[in-house]
Amino acid sequence: MRRLMSAILVLGTIVGFAPASAQTYDPSYPVCMHVYGEKIGERIDCTFTSFAQCAATANGLPATCLANPYAADARRLPLPRPHGRQRSP
């Protein structure tokens, strides 16, 4: 019985110190891609260093690029320019 209790205690200690799973919004990357849809699954991928890089990856997918709200330098990130023709005032 003592061995069983010791084993449970050791196992509980090991599990308690296991690394946590990764966050959805990785603070190392300033841009995220939100992918929509049932066919490929909805997910958020925060592995992009620029909006251009994200847009190139999102091309042809039901996805949008957005600023990572948890990035260390999110306030300094330039916003993407809208595509298409702009009306003049």
Biopython code that builds the backbone (N, CA, C, O; Angstrom):
import numpy as np
from Bio.PDB.StructureBuilder import StructureBuilder

atoms = [
    (1, "MET", "N", (0.820, -1.191, 0.000)),
    (1, "MET", "CA", (0.000, 0.000, 0.000)),
    (1, "MET", "C", (0.865, 1.256, 0.000)),
    (1, "MET", "O", (0.538, 2.257, -0.637)),
    (2, "ARG", "N", (1.975, 1.176, 0.730)),
    (2, "ARG", "CA", (2.878, 2.334, 0.765)),
    (2, "ARG", "C", (3.493, 2.602, -0.593)),
    (2, "ARG", "O", (3.658, 3.757, -0.988)),
    (3, "ARG", "N", (3.832, 1.542, -1.309)),
    (3, "ARG", "CA", (4.416, 1.718, -2.645)),
    (3, "ARG", "C", (3.413, 2.382, -3.586)),
    (3, "ARG", "O", (3.767, 3.253, -4.381)),
    (4, "LEU", "N", (2.170, 1.958, -3.481)),
    (4, "LEU", "CA", (1.137, 2.545, -4.330)),
    (4, "LEU", "C", (0.969, 4.031, -4.029)),
    (4, "LEU", "O", (0.870, 4.844, -4.948)),
    (5, "MET", "N", (0.937, 4.383, -2.766)),
    (5, "MET", "CA", (0.804, 5.796, -2.383)),
    (5, "MET", "C", (2.017, 6.600, -2.836)),
    (5, "MET", "O", (1.876, 7.735, -3.292)),
    (6, "SER", "N", (3.205, 6.020, -2.713)),
    (6, "SER", "CA", (4.427, 6.698, -3.169)),
    (6, "SER", "C", (4.405, 6.895, -4.673)),
    (6, "SER", "O", (4.782, 7.955, -5.171)),
    (7, "ALA", "N", (3.965, 5.878, -5.396)),
    (7, "ALA", "CA", (3.903, 5.980, -6.855)),
    (7, "ALA", "C", (2.909, 7.057, -7.276)),
    (7, "ALA", "O", (3.185, 7.828, -8.195)),
    (8, "ILE", "N", (1.773, 7.116, -6.623)),
    (8, "ILE", "CA", (0.774, 8.148, -6.941)),
    (8, "ILE", "C", (1.321, 9.540, -6.638)),
    (8, "ILE", "O", (1.100, 10.473, -7.410)),
    (9, "LEU", "N", (2.021, 9.683, -5.538)),
    (9, "LEU", "CA", (2.609, 10.964, -5.174)),
    (9, "LEU", "C", (3.664, 11.403, -6.187)),
    (9, "LEU", "O", (3.699, 12.567, -6.584)),
    (10, "VAL", "N", (4.523, 10.473, -6.603)),
    (10, "VAL", "CA", (5.564, 10.786, -7.588)),
    (10, "VAL", "C", (4.919, 11.146, -8.929)),
    (10, "VAL", "O", (5.316, 12.122, -9.566)),
    (11, "LEU", "N", (3.944, 10.377, -9.351)),
    (11, "LEU", "CA", (3.266, 10.647, -10.617)),
    (11, "LEU", "C", (2.562, 12.003, -10.584)),
    (11, "LEU", "O", (2.610, 12.755, -11.557)),
    (12, "GLY", "N", (1.915, 12.310, -9.472)),
    (12, "GLY", "CA", (1.257, 13.607, -9.339)),
    (12, "GLY", "C", (2.233, 14.761, -9.392)),
    (12, "GLY", "O", (1.928, 15.814, -9.952)),
    (13, "THR", "N", (3.400, 14.571, -8.813)),
    (13, "THR", "CA", (4.431, 15.611, -8.839)),
    (13, "THR", "C", (4.952, 15.817, -10.257)),
    (13, "THR", "O", (5.142, 16.954, -10.689)),
    (14, "ILE", "N", (5.183, 14.736, -10.977)),
    (14, "ILE", "CA", (5.682, 14.838, -12.354)),
    (14, "ILE", "C", (4.664, 15.528, -13.247)),
    (14, "ILE", "O", (5.022, 16.408, -14.029)),
    (15, "VAL", "N", (3.407, 15.142, -13.139)),
    (15, "VAL", "CA", (2.355, 15.750, -13.955)),
    (15, "VAL", "C", (2.190, 17.226, -13.598)),
    (15, "VAL", "O", (1.912, 18.044, -14.474)),
    (16, "GLY", "N", (2.357, 17.568, -12.340)),
    (16, "GLY", "CA", (2.229, 18.955, -11.913)),
    (16, "GLY", "C", (3.292, 19.865, -12.489)),
    (16, "GLY", "O", (3.062, 21.063, -12.649)),
    (17, "PHE", "N", (4.458, 19.312, -12.803)),
    (17, "PHE", "CA", (5.545, 20.106, -13.361)),
    (17, "PHE", "C", (5.662, 19.997, -14.875)),
    (17, "PHE", "O", (6.609, 20.531, -15.452)),
    (18, "ALA", "N", (4.740, 19.331, -15.524)),
    (18, "ALA", "CA", (4.767, 19.199, -16.977)),
    (18, "ALA", "C", (4.525, 20.565, -17.610)),
    (18, "ALA", "O", (3.767, 21.365, -17.062)),
    (19, "PRO", "N", (5.153, 20.851, -18.754)),
    (19, "PRO", "CA", (4.953, 22.150, -19.401)),
    (19, "PRO", "C", (3.516, 22.318, -19.873)),
    (19, "PRO", "O", (2.873, 21.356, -20.293)),
    (20, "ALA", "N", (3.026, 23.538, -19.801)),
    (20, "ALA", "CA", (1.663, 23.839, -20.241)),
    (20, "ALA", "C", (1.607, 23.863, -21.764)),
    (20, "ALA", "O", (2.632, 24.039, -22.423)),
    (21, "SER", "N", (0.431, 23.690, -22.313)),
    (21, "SER", "CA", (0.275, 23.738, -23.761)),
    (21, "SER", "C", (0.455, 25.174, -24.249)),
    (21, "SER", "O", (0.318, 26.126, -23.481)),
    (22, "ALA", "N", (0.762, 25.310, -25.530)),
    (22, "ALA", "CA", (1.028, 26.623, -26.114)),
    (22, "ALA", "C", (-0.236, 27.476, -26.149)),
    (22, "ALA", "O", (-1.350, 26.962, -26.243)),
    (23, "GLN", "N", (-0.039, 28.779, -26.072)),
    (23, "GLN", "CA", (-1.157, 29.708, -26.164)),
    (23, "GLN", "C", (-1.591, 29.844, -27.616)),
    (23, "GLN", "O", (-0.812, 29.589, -28.534)),
    (24, "THR", "N", (-2.837, 30.246, -27.815)),
    (24, "THR", "CA", (-3.313, 30.502, -29.170)),
    (24, "THR", "C", (-2.599, 31.703, -29.766)),
    (24, "THR", "O", (-2.156, 31.671, -30.914)),
    (25, "TYR", "N", (-2.491, 32.761, -28.976)),
    (25, "TYR", "CA", (-1.836, 33.979, -29.441)),
    (25, "TYR", "C", (-0.395, 33.979, -28.951)),
    (25, "TYR", "O", (-0.135, 34.316, -27.795)),
    (26, "ASP", "N", (0.538, 33.608, -29.809)),
    (26, "ASP", "CA", (1.953, 33.586, -29.439)),
    (26, "ASP", "C", (2.471, 35.016, -29.400)),
    (26, "ASP", "O", (2.447, 35.693, -30.428)),
    (27, "PRO", "N", (2.940, 35.502, -28.250)),
    (27, "PRO", "CA", (3.397, 36.889, -28.156)),
    (27, "PRO", "C", (4.677, 37.171, -28.942)),
    (27, "PRO", "O", (5.087, 38.328, -29.044)),
    (28, "SER", "N", (5.314, 36.146, -29.499)),
    (28, "SER", "CA", (6.536, 36.336, -30.286)),
    (28, "SER", "C", (6.250, 36.846, -31.700)),
    (28, "SER", "O", (7.140, 37.387, -32.356)),
    (29, "TYR", "N", (5.020, 36.677, -32.167)),
    (29, "TYR", "CA", (4.673, 37.050, -33.537)),
    (29, "TYR", "C", (3.562, 38.109, -33.521)),
    (29, "TYR", "O", (2.552, 37.934, -32.838)),
    (30, "PRO", "N", (3.741, 39.200, -34.265)),
    (30, "PRO", "CA", (2.784, 40.316, -34.213)),
    (30, "PRO", "C", (1.530, 40.141, -35.063)),
    (30, "PRO", "O", (0.585, 40.916, -34.910)),
    (31, "VAL", "N", (1.486, 39.149, -35.955)),
    (31, "VAL", "CA", (0.346, 38.994, -36.855)),
    (31, "VAL", "C", (-0.225, 37.580, -36.752)),
    (31, "VAL", "O", (0.516, 36.599, -36.681)),
    (32, "CYS", "N", (-1.565, 37.495, -36.744)),
    (32, "CYS", "CA", (-2.255, 36.213, -36.689)),
    (32, "CYS", "C", (-3.146, 36.058, -37.922)),
    (32, "CYS", "O", (-3.589, 37.042, -38.515)),
    (33, "MET", "N", (-3.396, 34.812, -38.289)),
    (33, "MET", "CA", (-4.325, 34.507, -39.367)),
    (33, "MET", "C", (-5.482, 33.715, -38.762)),
    (33, "MET", "O", (-5.273, 32.680, -38.129)),
    (34, "HIS", "N", (-6.702, 34.211, -38.963)),
    (34, "HIS", "CA", (-7.896, 33.510, -38.503)),
    (34, "HIS", "C", (-8.492, 32.800, -39.702)),
    (34, "HIS", "O", (-8.947, 33.444, -40.648)),
    (35, "VAL", "N", (-8.492, 31.475, -39.667)),
    (35, "VAL", "CA", (-9.023, 30.661, -40.757)),
    (35, "VAL", "C", (-10.432, 30.228, -40.376)),
    (35, "VAL", "O", (-10.672, 29.760, -39.263)),
    (36, "TYR", "N", (-11.366, 30.393, -41.323)),
    (36, "TYR", "CA", (-12.763, 30.043, -41.108)),
    (36, "TYR", "C", (-13.121, 28.811, -41.920)),
    (36, "TYR", "O", (-12.405, 28.450, -42.854)),
    (37, "GLY", "N", (-14.207, 28.177, -41.574)),
    (37, "GLY", "CA", (-14.765, 27.139, -42.426)),
    (37, "GLY", "C", (-14.793, 25.766, -41.807)),
    (37, "GLY", "O", (-13.954, 25.410, -40.980)),
    (38, "GLU", "N", (-15.792, 24.996, -42.234)),
    (38, "GLU", "CA", (-15.951, 23.646, -41.725)),
    (38, "GLU", "C", (-15.029, 22.654, -42.413)),
    (38, "GLU", "O", (-14.601, 21.681, -41.792)),
    (39, "LYS", "N", (-14.712, 22.883, -43.689)),
    (39, "LYS", "CA", (-13.904, 21.920, -44.435)),
    (39, "LYS", "C", (-12.474, 21.818, -43.905)),
    (39, "LYS", "O", (-11.936, 20.719, -43.775)),
    (40, "ILE", "N", (-11.866, 22.949, -43.602)),
    (40, "ILE", "CA", (-10.477, 22.910, -43.137)),
    (40, "ILE", "C", (-10.348, 23.205, -41.656)),
    (40, "ILE", "O", (-9.249, 23.155, -41.104)),
    (41, "GLY", "N", (-11.453, 23.508, -41.013)),
    (41, "GLY", "CA", (-11.447, 23.742, -39.574)),
    (41, "GLY", "C", (-11.119, 25.182, -39.222)),
    (41, "GLY", "O", (-10.262, 25.810, -39.844)),
    (42, "GLU", "N", (-11.808, 25.689, -38.226)),
    (42, "GLU", "CA", (-11.564, 27.063, -37.786)),
    (42, "GLU", "C", (-10.400, 27.062, -36.805)),
    (42, "GLU", "O", (-10.351, 26.258, -35.874)),
    (43, "ARG", "N", (-9.464, 27.983, -37.033)),
    (43, "ARG", "CA", (-8.292, 28.060, -36.160)),
    (43, "ARG", "C", (-7.671, 29.442, -36.241)),
    (43, "ARG", "O", (-7.960, 30.216, -37.153)),
    (44, "ILE", "N", (-6.822, 29.738, -35.283)),
    (44, "ILE", "CA", (-6.038, 30.968, -35.279)),
    (44, "ILE", "C", (-4.578, 30.570, -35.278)),
    (44, "ILE", "O", (-4.129, 29.798, -34.431)),
    (45, "ASP", "N", (-3.841, 31.107, -36.240)),
    (45, "ASP", "CA", (-2.431, 30.774, -36.414)),
    (45, "ASP", "C", (-1.606, 32.047, -36.246)),
    (45, "ASP", "O", (-1.630, 32.918, -37.116)),
    (46, "CYS", "N", (-0.886, 32.161, -35.149)),
    (46, "CYS", "CA", (-0.076, 33.357, -34.865)),
    (46, "CYS", "C", (1.402, 33.048, -35.070)),
    (46, "CYS", "O", (2.163, 32.951, -34.108)),
    (47, "THR", "N", (1.799, 32.895, -36.324)),
    (47, "THR", "CA", (3.193, 32.596, -36.640)),
    (47, "THR", "C", (3.718, 33.503, -37.748)),
    (47, "THR", "O", (4.595, 33.103, -38.514)),
    (48, "PHE", "N", (3.190, 34.717, -37.838)),
    (48, "PHE", "CA", (3.571, 35.613, -38.936)),
    (48, "PHE", "C", (4.234, 36.873, -38.411)),
    (48, "PHE", "O", (3.851, 37.407, -37.370)),
    (49, "THR", "N", (5.234, 37.340, -39.146)),
    (49, "THR", "CA", (5.976, 38.536, -38.744)),
    (49, "THR", "C", (5.473, 39.795, -39.435)),
    (49, "THR", "O", (5.843, 40.900, -39.037)),
    (50, "SER", "N", (4.634, 39.653, -40.466)),
    (50, "SER", "CA", (4.104, 40.825, -41.161)),
    (50, "SER", "C", (2.744, 40.495, -41.763)),
    (50, "SER", "O", (2.387, 39.329, -41.927)),
    (51, "PHE", "N", (1.986, 41.552, -42.090)),
    (51, "PHE", "CA", (0.707, 41.351, -42.745)),
    (51, "PHE", "C", (0.900, 40.786, -44.145)),
    (51, "PHE", "O", (0.083, 39.987, -44.603)),
    (52, "ALA", "N", (1.961, 41.184, -44.827)),
    (52, "ALA", "CA", (2.222, 40.672, -46.178)),
    (52, "ALA", "C", (2.467, 39.167, -46.145)),
    (52, "ALA", "O", (1.963, 38.436, -46.998)),
    (53, "GLN", "N", (3.226, 38.710, -45.183)),
    (53, "GLN", "CA", (3.498, 37.278, -45.046)),
    (53, "GLN", "C", (2.200, 36.516, -44.754)),
    (53, "GLN", "O", (1.959, 35.451, -45.323)),
    (54, "CYS", "N", (1.380, 37.059, -43.877)),
    (54, "CYS", "CA", (0.106, 36.429, -43.545)),
    (54, "CYS", "C", (-0.823, 36.408, -44.763)),
    (54, "CYS", "O", (-1.457, 35.391, -45.044)),
    (55, "ALA", "N", (-0.902, 37.529, -45.482)),
    (55, "ALA", "CA", (-1.775, 37.615, -46.655)),
    (55, "ALA", "C", (-1.358, 36.627, -47.739)),
    (55, "ALA", "O", (-2.209, 36.052, -48.418)),
    (56, "ALA", "N", (-0.061, 36.430, -47.902)),
    (56, "ALA", "CA", (0.424, 35.462, -48.893)),
    (56, "ALA", "C", (0.005, 34.041, -48.510)),
    (56, "ALA", "O", (-0.349, 33.244, -49.378)),
    (57, "THR", "N", (0.042, 33.731, -47.246)),
    (57, "THR", "CA", (-0.363, 32.407, -46.784)),
    (57, "THR", "C", (-1.881, 32.240, -46.848)),
    (57, "THR", "O", (-2.374, 31.154, -47.154)),
    (58, "ALA", "N", (-2.616, 33.307, -46.562)),
    (58, "ALA", "CA", (-4.079, 33.250, -46.544)),
    (58, "ALA", "C", (-4.693, 33.282, -47.934)),
    (58, "ALA", "O", (-5.891, 33.039, -48.075)),
    (59, "ASN", "N", (-3.909, 33.575, -48.960)),
    (59, "ASN", "CA", (-4.411, 33.679, -50.322)),
    (59, "ASN", "C", (-5.123, 32.394, -50.737)),
    (59, "ASN", "O", (-4.524, 31.318, -50.732)),
    (60, "GLY", "N", (-6.394, 32.509, -51.095)),
    (60, "GLY", "CA", (-7.167, 31.358, -51.531)),
    (60, "GLY", "C", (-7.870, 30.618, -50.407)),
    (60, "GLY", "O", (-8.632, 29.686, -50.664)),
    (61, "LEU", "N", (-7.632, 31.012, -49.189)),
    (61, "LEU", "CA", (-8.283, 30.386, -48.037)),
    (61, "LEU", "C", (-9.371, 31.298, -47.487)),
    (61, "LEU", "O", (-9.305, 32.513, -47.674)),
    (62, "PRO", "N", (-10.357, 30.744, -46.823)),
    (62, "PRO", "CA", (-11.328, 31.595, -46.132)),
    (62, "PRO", "C", (-10.699, 32.093, -44.833)),
    (62, "PRO", "O", (-10.980, 31.568, -43.756)),
    (63, "ALA", "N", (-9.854, 33.102, -44.944)),
    (63, "ALA", "CA", (-9.071, 33.558, -43.794)),
    (63, "ALA", "C", (-8.898, 35.066, -43.827)),
    (63, "ALA", "O", (-9.074, 35.712, -44.860)),
    (64, "THR", "N", (-8.550, 35.605, -42.676)),
    (64, "THR", "CA", (-8.252, 37.023, -42.554)),
    (64, "THR", "C", (-7.051, 37.195, -41.634)),
    (64, "THR", "O", (-6.829, 36.378, -40.740)),
    (65, "CYS", "N", (-6.286, 38.244, -41.848)),
    (65, "CYS", "CA", (-5.115, 38.533, -41.027)),
    (65, "CYS", "C", (-5.470, 39.628, -40.029)),
    (65, "CYS", "O", (-6.197, 40.567, -40.352)),
    (66, "LEU", "N", (-4.952, 39.497, -38.825)),
    (66, "LEU", "CA", (-5.231, 40.475, -37.793)),
    (66, "LEU", "C", (-4.013, 40.663, -36.910)),
    (66, "LEU", "O", (-3.151, 39.789, -36.815)),
    (67, "ALA", "N", (-3.957, 41.816, -36.267)),
    (67, "ALA", "CA", (-2.845, 42.100, -35.357)),
    (67, "ALA", "C", (-3.008, 41.245, -34.104)),
    (67, "ALA", "O", (-4.103, 41.131, -33.554)),
    (68, "ASN", "N", (-1.923, 40.658, -33.668)),
    (68, "ASN", "CA", (-1.924, 39.849, -32.455)),
    (68, "ASN", "C", (-2.071, 40.773, -31.252)),
    (68, "ASN", "O", (-1.176, 41.578, -30.992)),
    (69, "PRO", "N", (-3.173, 40.682, -30.512)),
    (69, "PRO", "CA", (-3.371, 41.595, -29.386)),
    (69, "PRO", "C", (-2.405, 41.354, -28.231)),
    (69, "PRO", "O", (-2.284, 42.196, -27.342)),
    (70, "TYR", "N", (-1.715, 40.213, -28.232)),
    (70, "TYR", "CA", (-0.802, 39.889, -27.147)),
    (70, "TYR", "C", (0.667, 40.008, -27.546)),
    (70, "TYR", "O", (1.552, 39.662, -26.763)),
    (71, "ALA", "N", (0.927, 40.488, -28.743)),
    (71, "ALA", "CA", (2.308, 40.646, -29.190)),
    (71, "ALA", "C", (2.991, 41.748, -28.396)),
    (71, "ALA", "O", (2.358, 42.723, -27.990)),
    (72, "ALA", "N", (4.270, 41.582, -28.184)),
    (72, "ALA", "CA", (5.027, 42.551, -27.392)),
    (72, "ALA", "C", (5.036, 43.929, -28.040)),
    (72, "ALA", "O", (5.020, 44.940, -27.338)),
    (73, "ASP", "N", (5.062, 43.984, -29.362)),
    (73, "ASP", "CA", (5.126, 45.270, -30.065)),
    (73, "ASP", "C", (3.871, 45.499, -30.918)),
    (73, "ASP", "O", (3.971, 46.067, -32.005)),
    (74, "ALA", "N", (2.708, 45.075, -30.452)),
    (74, "ALA", "CA", (1.478, 45.179, -31.238)),
    (74, "ALA", "C", (1.107, 46.629, -31.535)),
    (74, "ALA", "O", (0.518, 46.899, -32.581)),
    (75, "ARG", "N", (1.432, 47.564, -30.655)),
    (75, "ARG", "CA", (1.061, 48.959, -30.880)),
    (75, "ARG", "C", (1.890, 49.601, -31.984)),
    (75, "ARG", "O", (1.456, 50.580, -32.591)),
    (76, "ARG", "N", (3.068, 49.067, -32.251)),
    (76, "ARG", "CA", (3.944, 49.654, -33.267)),
    (76, "ARG", "C", (3.755, 49.030, -34.638)),
    (76, "ARG", "O", (4.386, 49.474, -35.597)),
    (77, "LEU", "N", (2.911, 48.018, -34.764)),
    (77, "LEU", "CA", (2.722, 47.307, -36.017)),
    (77, "LEU", "C", (1.880, 48.146, -36.978)),
    (77, "LEU", "O", (0.797, 48.593, -36.600)),
    (78, "PRO", "N", (2.345, 48.373, -38.209)),
    (78, "PRO", "CA", (1.529, 49.132, -39.162)),
    (78, "PRO", "C", (0.322, 48.310, -39.596)),
    (78, "PRO", "O", (0.433, 47.105, -39.822)),
    (79, "LEU", "N", (-0.825, 48.962, -39.710)),
    (79, "LEU", "CA", (-2.037, 48.275, -40.131)),
    (79, "LEU", "C", (-1.994, 48.027, -41.631)),
    (79, "LEU", "O", (-1.375, 48.797, -42.367)),
    (80, "PRO", "N", (-2.651, 46.947, -42.100)),
    (80, "PRO", "CA", (-2.639, 46.664, -43.537)),
    (80, "PRO", "C", (-3.452, 47.700, -44.292)),
    (80, "PRO", "O", (-4.450, 48.220, -43.795)),
    (81, "ARG", "N", (-2.999, 47.985, -45.506)),
    (81, "ARG", "CA", (-3.747, 48.905, -46.354)),
    (81, "ARG", "C", (-4.854, 48.128, -47.054)),
    (81, "ARG", "O", (-4.640, 46.982, -47.451)),
    (82, "PRO", "N", (-6.028, 48.723, -47.214)),
    (82, "PRO", "CA", (-7.125, 48.016, -47.893)),
    (82, "PRO", "C", (-6.791, 47.799, -49.368)),
    (82, "PRO", "O", (-6.139, 48.629, -50.002)),
    (83, "HIS", "N", (-7.248, 46.677, -49.894)),
    (83, "HIS", "CA", (-7.038, 46.349, -51.302)),
    (83, "HIS", "C", (-8.149, 46.924, -52.141)),
    (83, "HIS", "O", (-9.225, 47.232, -51.629)),
    (84, "GLY", "N", (-7.901, 47.070, -53.418)),
    (84, "GLY", "CA", (-8.934, 47.567, -54.327)),
    (84, "GLY", "C", (-8.835, 49.064, -54.536)),
    (84, "GLY", "O", (-7.952, 49.732, -53.999)),
    (85, "ARG", "N", (-9.748, 49.566, -55.317)),
    (85, "ARG", "CA", (-9.751, 50.992, -55.647)),
    (85, "ARG", "C", (-10.322, 51.797, -54.497)),
    (85, "ARG", "O", (-11.262, 51.381, -53.821)),
    (86, "GLN", "N", (-9.743, 52.930, -54.301)),
    (86, "GLN", "CA", (-10.213, 53.844, -53.259)),
    (86, "GLN", "C", (-10.906, 55.025, -53.935)),
    (86, "GLN", "O", (-10.441, 55.532, -54.956)),
    (87, "ARG", "N", (-12.003, 55.447, -53.362)),
    (87, "ARG", "CA", (-12.691, 56.622, -53.887)),
    (87, "ARG", "C", (-11.965, 57.876, -53.451)),
    (87, "ARG", "O", (-11.519, 57.991, -52.310)),
    (88, "SER", "N", (-11.852, 58.810, -54.371)),
    (88, "SER", "CA", (-11.238, 60.094, -53.996)),
    (88, "SER", "C", (-12.322, 61.024, -53.477)),
    (88, "SER", "O", (-13.454, 60.975, -53.958)),
    (89, "PRO", "N", (-12.001, 61.868, -52.506)),
    (89, "PRO", "CA", (-13.023, 62.768, -51.924)),
    (89, "PRO", "C", (-13.480, 63.852, -52.838)),
    (89, "PRO", "O", (-14.329, 64.660, -52.461)),
]
sb = StructureBuilder()
sb.init_structure("model")
sb.init_model(0)
sb.init_chain("A")
sb.init_seg("    ")
for serial, (resi, resn, name, xyz) in enumerate(atoms, 1):
    if name == "N":
        sb.init_residue(resn, " ", resi, " ")
    sb.init_atom(name, np.array(xyz, "f"), 0.0, 1.0, " ", f" {name:<3s}", serial, name[0])
structure = sb.get_structure()
